[in-house]
Amino acid sequence: MNWSNYIRQTHRWLSIVFTATVIANFVAMALGTPPAWVVYSPLLPLFLLLFSGLYMFARPYIAKWRGAQLGQPAP
């Protein structure tokens, strides 16, 4: 498995973790005032999703730019 596939798979698993923490947050709020750690628990997966998503978004543009720099024609 290469680096890009590893980041893509990590992004998928992080989305599952993020969704689970948001659901747990809503359940905790329905039961009363939740503790602070429950309220802030979705933030870590959200920030990790941000970085992995930005990497996957920018990857084709960077590859095109590097190809143009090396004198290769852009597809």
Legacy VTK file of the C-alpha trace (Angstrom):
# vtk DataFile Version 3.0
C-alpha trace
ASCII
DATASET POLYDATA
POINTS 75 float
0.000 0.000 0.000
1.509 3.311 -1.000
1.412 6.586 0.920
-1.606 8.039 -0.874
-3.739 4.946 -0.318
-2.778 4.949 3.354
-3.941 8.559 3.758
-7.175 7.829 1.869
-7.928 4.822 4.099
-7.108 6.835 7.228
-9.451 9.580 6.017
-12.263 7.046 5.649
-11.751 5.639 9.146
-11.526 9.131 10.611
-14.878 9.974 9.056
-16.414 6.977 10.834
-14.866 8.042 14.143
-16.038 11.623 13.639
-19.595 10.504 12.882
-19.647 8.280 15.973
-18.436 11.098 18.224
-21.060 13.488 16.853
-23.803 10.910 17.457
-22.486 10.311 20.986
-22.510 14.072 21.513
-26.192 14.341 20.557
-27.087 11.374 22.772
-25.228 12.909 25.707
-26.983 16.243 25.181
-30.369 14.504 25.125
-29.599 12.915 28.500
-28.630 16.186 30.167
-25.661 18.486 30.335
-22.690 16.541 28.942
-19.176 16.830 30.317
-16.735 19.016 28.397
-14.720 16.098 27.046
-17.830 14.730 25.306
-18.615 18.111 23.766
-15.092 18.590 22.439
-14.442 14.977 21.417
-15.384 15.493 17.718
-12.726 18.187 17.277
-9.670 15.919 17.055
-11.055 13.726 14.246
-12.391 16.841 12.535
-8.956 18.492 12.424
-7.343 15.268 11.231
-10.021 15.027 8.522
-9.197 18.595 7.525
-5.519 17.826 6.973
-6.045 14.527 5.169
-8.789 16.066 3.024
-6.626 19.030 2.083
-3.816 16.660 1.138
-6.115 14.622 -1.103
-7.556 17.801 -2.631
-4.168 19.349 -3.411
-2.448 16.166 -4.601
-3.576 16.279 -8.269
-2.691 19.967 -8.563
0.758 19.396 -7.079
1.349 16.452 -9.419
0.330 18.568 -12.408
2.597 21.401 -11.257
5.549 19.051 -10.746
4.982 17.508 -14.169
4.984 20.947 -15.768
8.167 21.829 -13.910
9.948 18.759 -15.246
9.018 19.635 -18.817
6.382 16.934 -19.144
3.143 17.831 -20.900
0.129 18.272 -18.656
-2.667 15.760 -19.336
LINES 1 76
75 0 1 2 3 4 5 6 7 8 9 10 11 12 13 14 15 16 17 18 19 20 21 22 23 24 25 26 27 28 29 30 31 32 33 34 35 36 37 38 39 40 41 42 43 44 45 46 47 48 49 50 51 52 53 54 55 56 57 58 59 60 61 62 63 64 65 66 67 68 69 70 71 72 73 74
